[in-house]
Amino acid sequence: MPTQKSSSIPLMVEKKLTEMVKPPKHIPSHTLSLSTLDSAPYNEVMYKMCYVFKSRNVGYDDNQPDYLVREALSVLLGYYYPLSGTLKRRDTDRKLQLSCGSDGGGVPFTVATANVELSSLKYLENIDSNMALKFLPEVQVDKDGYPPFALQVTKFKCGGFILGVALPHSMCDGYGEGHIMCALTELAGGKNMPTVMPVWERERLVGRPKENDQVPSLPQGDTATSPYLPTDDWVTEKISIRAESVRRLKEATLREYDFSNDTLTTFEIIGAYLWKSRVKALSLNRDGVTSLGLAVGIRNTVNPPLPDGYYGNAYIDMYVSLTVKEVEAFTISDIVKLLKKAKRKAQDKDYLQEELAITESITSMNLTMKGRFCLTDWRNIGIFGSMDFGWGEPVNIVPVVPPEIARIVSMVMPASRLDPLMVGGVQVMITLPRAAMVKFKEEMNSVN
């Protein structure tokens, strides 16, 4: 993304010493096991997020956001105490385990100050990922163990602030992250306890490995090639799609095929259109195979369904593979039908158990899977309740993921609150070779 240069003052962020915040009560020393999906190597990735808050109106008390978040974090750990543990992969079976209690560990909490106003950075809209890291905790996945949660509050001259979060995907999915952040801001706003109480129960999603150490059959990688790949010149953009554009796209798709017996979702429509646009932008060879993956929730596939407070990973990736010429020839409705078929398959209990068994083998045998393009829905981040604890709702949410993940994972995100015309719309965040991004933006913007 292009770096913001609207401020004439060079940005300086001063980070103070990091404090390890611990649960309010003593936690005896013990170890927690994680689920098969949590322990999957492809989920051991540190996702980071900036929640951007404007300065609040006058008339409030003098409590500062760093103080309120720090106090709320301590209370939160009374309920979500595993967040204060240490995450490490075992050498014996390569599964992740979480060491908790005995007054060790804690959540790294950093307070920082910036020498500019948030408006000079356009509230981080289209900010460069390297610059965004200044507002995020300095914690990474480490084979010797690492904290599964970290926070940073960066205060700006205008009174606004950024709440920076670091959380490995192995600890929770977007649904779980949403609950954690809403619980934190509820407590910062004065509530005594979270509305939704957390539930661990990771043992409910543990698969049985294949017998006789049989190597599972893994899906083949895509064969389609692009004249723009390989490259070291990548660029990330957020494409805004207005609510009216989504509505028109849905209406056009319904004219192609009658989905009256099945809800036509925004995620499916955007996914189909994005796939066609990406294939065209990359100029993939027409006889090659290309895939689109969807992260599909399986909370209700388990019997009984997972409780609302379960915050572990509860999704599996489902893929649709076609030749490039098929993607080009198929209508949006044709692709949506294939996506719906894949989503229905994920709800089959036997299929889920097979996927858990394969994932167990992938982890224990340290197998490597070829990355394929996947679309994930981040619109549920923070929607489980208000995140307003005195400064209004965040006006922008900026994810920062490792470059190697950003190149194969695209995100459908909530629309920015900075643009009134985007109410009810969505944003698509995608990373492509610079040479392909212009064409991709042209394709995606044509719906507006």
Residue pairs with C-beta under 8 A, 6 or more apart in sequence:
1 126
1 127
1 128
1 129
1 235
1 236
1 237
1 238
2 126
2 128
3 127
3 128
3 131
4 120
4 121
4 122
4 124
4 125
4 126
4 127
4 128
4 131
6 120
6 121
6 122
7 116
7 117
7 120
7 121
9 115
9 116
9 120
11 114
11 115
11 116
11 121
11 131
11 134
12 114
12 115
13 112
13 113
13 114
13 115
13 134
13 135
13 154
14 112
14 113
14 114
14 115
15 110
15 111
15 112
15 152
16 110
16 111
16 112
17 110
18 108
18 109
18 110
18 137
19 70
19 108
19 109
19 110
20 105
20 106
20 107
20 108
20 109
21 70
21 73
21 74
21 77
21 84
21 106
21 107
21 108
21 109
22 74
22 77
22 84
22 103
22 105
22 106
22 107
23 74
23 77
23 78
23 81
23 84
24 74
24 75
24 77
24 78
25 78
26 101
26 103
27 81
27 84
27 100
27 101
27 102
27 103
28 101
28 102
29 99
29 100
29 101
29 102
29 104
30 100
30 101
31 97
31 98
31 99
31 100
32 82
32 85
32 97
32 98
32 100
32 200
32 202
33 95
33 97
33 98
33 202
33 203
33 206
34 95
34 96
34 97
34 98
34 170
34 202
34 312
35 202
35 203
35 204
35 205
35 206
35 312
35 313
36 205
36 206
36 207
36 356
36 359
36 360
36 363
37 43
37 205
37 312
37 313
37 314
37 315
37 316
37 356
37 359
38 96
38 170
38 171
38 202
38 205
38 312
38 313
39 89
39 94
39 95
39 96
39 170
39 363
40 170
40 313
40 359
40 362
40 363
41 94
41 362
41 363
41 366
42 369
43 168
43 169
43 170
43 313
44 89
44 96
44 141
44 168
44 169
44 170
45 141
45 168
45 169
45 170
45 401
45 402
45 405
46 139
46 140
46 141
46 166
46 167
46 168
46 169
46 402
47 166
47 167
47 168
47 169
47 177
47 399
47 400
47 401
48 133
48 136
48 137
48 164
48 165
48 166
48 167
48 399
48 400
48 401
49 136
49 164
49 165
49 167
49 177
49 381
49 397
49 398
49 399
49 400
50 124
50 132
50 135
50 136
50 162
50 163
50 164
50 165
50 396
50 397
50 398
50 399
50 400
51 162
51 163
51 164
51 165
51 181
51 382
51 387
51 394
51 397
52 118
52 123
52 124
52 160
52 162
52 394
52 395
52 396
52 397
52 398
53 65
53 160
53 161
53 162
53 163
53 391
53 392
53 394
53 395
54 118
54 123
54 158
54 160
54 391
54 392
54 395
55 118
55 156
55 158
55 159
55 160
55 391
56 159
56 390
56 391
56 392
60 390
63 390
64 155
65 153
65 155
65 161
65 163
65 390
65 391
66 111
66 153
66 155
66 161
68 188
68 389
68 390
69 109
69 151
69 153
69 163
69 184
69 188
70 109
70 111
70 153
71 187
71 188
72 184
72 185
72 187
72 188
72 389
73 107
73 109
73 151
73 184
75 187
76 83
76 180
76 183
76 184
76 187
76 194
77 83
77 84
77 107
79 183
79 193
79 194
79 197
79 198
80 180
80 183
80 198
80 311
81 100
81 101
82 98
82 100
82 148
82 171
82 200
83 107
83 148
83 149
83 171
83 180
84 100
84 105
84 106
84 107
84 147
84 149
85 98
85 99
85 100
85 101
85 105
85 147
85 148
86 98
86 99
86 100
86 104
86 105
86 145
86 146
86 147
86 148
87 96
87 97
87 98
87 145
87 146
87 147
87 148
87 168
87 170
87 171
88 96
88 97
88 99
88 143
88 144
88 145
88 146
89 95
89 96
89 97
89 143
90 96
90 97
93 363
93 364
94 363
94 364
94 366
95 363
95 364
96 170
98 148
99 105
99 145
105 147
106 147
107 147
107 149
107 150
107 151
108 137
108 139
108 147
108 150
108 151
109 150
109 151
109 152
110 137
110 138
110 150
110 151
110 152
110 153
111 152
111 153
111 155
112 134
112 135
112 152
112 153
112 154
112 155
113 154
113 155
113 156
114 135
114 154
114 155
114 156
114 157
115 157
116 156
116 157
117 156
117 157
117 158
117 160
118 124
118 156
118 158
118 160
118 162
119 158
121 127
122 418
123 160
123 395
123 396
123 418
124 132
124 135
124 162
124 396
124 398
125 238
125 396
125 416
125 418
126 237
126 238
127 398
129 236
129 400
129 403
132 398
132 400
133 400
134 154
135 152
135 154
135 162
135 164
136 152
136 164
136 165
136 166
136 400
137 150
137 151
137 152
137 164
137 165
137 166
139 146
139 147
139 150
139 166
140 146
141 168
146 168
148 167
148 168
148 170
148 171
149 165
149 166
149 167
149 171
149 180
150 165
150 166
150 167
151 163
151 164
151 165
151 166
152 162
152 163
152 164
153 161
153 162
153 163
153 164
154 161
154 162
154 164
155 161
156 162
160 391
161 391
163 394
165 177
165 181
167 177
167 180
169 313
170 313
171 312
172 180
172 311
172 312
172 313
173 295
173 312
173 313
173 314
173 315
174 376
174 377
174 378
174 380
174 381
175 297
175 299
175 311
175 314
175 380
176 310
176 311
176 312
176 313
176 314
177 311
177 381
178 380
178 381
178 382
178 383
178 384
179 194
179 196
179 198
179 309
179 311
179 384
180 311
181 381
181 382
181 387
182 194
182 195
182 196
182 382
182 384
182 385
182 386
182 387
183 194
183 195
183 196
183 198
185 386
185 387
185 388
185 389
186 194
186 195
186 385
186 389
187 193
187 194
188 389
188 390
189 386
189 388
189 389
189 390
190 389
195 384
195 385
196 308
196 309
196 384
197 309
198 309
198 311
199 306
199 307
199 309
199 310
199 311
200 310
200 312
201 306
201 307
201 310
201 312
202 312
204 302
204 306
205 302
205 312
205 313
205 314
205 356
206 356
206 360
207 353
207 355
207 356
207 357
207 358
207 359
207 360
208 353
208 356
208 357
208 360
209 357
209 360
209 361
209 364
210 216
210 357
210 358
210 360
210 361
213 365
214 361
215 361
215 365
215 367
216 357
216 358
216 361
216 362
216 367
218 358
218 362
218 367
218 369
219 319
219 369
219 372
220 370
221 370
221 371
221 372
222 288
222 289
222 290
222 291
222 321
222 370
222 372
222 373
223 288
223 289
224 279
224 284
224 285
224 288
224 289
224 290
224 323
224 324
225 284
225 285
225 288
226 282
226 283
226 284
226 285
226 433
226 436
227 283
228 282
228 283
228 433
228 435
228 436
229 282
229 433
231 433
231 434
231 435
233 433
233 434
233 435
234 403
234 406
234 407
234 431
234 432
234 433
234 434
235 431
235 432
235 433
235 434
235 437
236 406
236 429
236 430
236 431
237 429
237 430
237 432
237 437
237 441
238 413
238 416
238 427
238 428
238 429
239 427
239 428
239 429
239 430
239 441
239 444
239 445
240 415
240 416
240 419
240 422
240 425
240 426
240 427
240 448
241 270
241 425
241 426
241 427
241 428
241 444
241 447
241 448
242 421
242 422
242 424
242 425
242 448
243 422
243 423
243 424
243 425
245 425
245 447
245 448
246 266
246 269
246 270
246 424
246 425
246 426
248 447
249 269
249 270
249 273
249 332
249 447
250 264
250 266
250 269
252 332
253 259
253 264
253 269
253 331
253 332
253 333
253 336
254 264
254 333
256 331
256 332
256 333
257 331
257 333
257 334
257 336
257 337
259 333
259 336
262 340
264 336
266 412
266 426
267 294
267 375
267 377
267 379
267 412
268 336
268 339
268 340
269 332
269 336
270 412
270 426
270 428
271 292
271 294
271 335
271 339
271 375
271 412
272 332
272 335
272 336
272 339
273 332
273 444
273 447
274 375
274 410
274 428
274 430
274 444
275 290
275 292
275 327
275 335
275 373
275 375
276 327
276 328
276 330
276 332
276 335
276 443
277 440
277 443
277 444
278 373
278 410
278 430
278 432
278 440
279 290
279 324
279 327
279 328
280 328
280 439
280 440
280 443
281 432
281 436
281 437
281 439
281 440
281 443
282 432
282 433
282 436
283 436
284 290
284 324
285 324
286 323
286 324
286 325
286 328
287 323
287 324
287 325
288 323
288 324
289 321
289 322
289 323
289 324
290 321
290 322
290 323
290 324
290 327
290 373
291 319
291 320
291 321
291 322
291 372
291 373
292 319
292 320
292 335
292 339
292 373
292 374
292 375
293 317
293 318
293 319
293 320
293 372
293 373
293 374
293 375
294 317
294 318
294 319
294 320
294 339
294 342
294 343
294 374
294 375
294 376
295 315
295 316
295 317
295 374
295 375
295 376
295 377
296 315
296 316
296 317
296 318
296 342
296 343
296 346
296 347
297 314
297 315
298 314
298 315
298 316
298 346
298 347
298 352
299 305
299 306
299 310
299 314
300 306
300 347
301 346
301 347
301 348
301 349
301 352
302 314
302 349
302 352
303 349
306 314
316 346
316 352
316 355
317 374
318 342
318 343
318 345
318 346
319 342
319 372
319 374
320 335
320 338
320 339
320 342
322 330
322 338
327 335
345 351
346 352
361 367
362 369
371 404
371 407
371 408
372 408
373 408
373 409
373 410
374 408
374 409
374 410
375 409
375 410
375 411
375 412
376 409
376 410
376 411
376 412
377 411
377 412
378 399
378 411
378 412
378 413
378 414
379 412
379 413
379 414
379 426
381 397
381 413
381 414
382 394
382 397
382 414
383 414
386 393
387 393
387 394
393 417
394 417
395 416
395 417
395 418
396 416
396 417
396 418
397 413
397 414
399 411
399 413
399 429
401 409
403 431
406 431
407 431
410 428
410 429
410 430
410 431
411 428
411 429
411 430
412 426
412 427
412 428
413 426
413 427
413 428
413 429
414 426
414 427
415 422
415 423
415 424
415 425
415 426
415 427
416 422
416 427
428 444
430 440
432 440
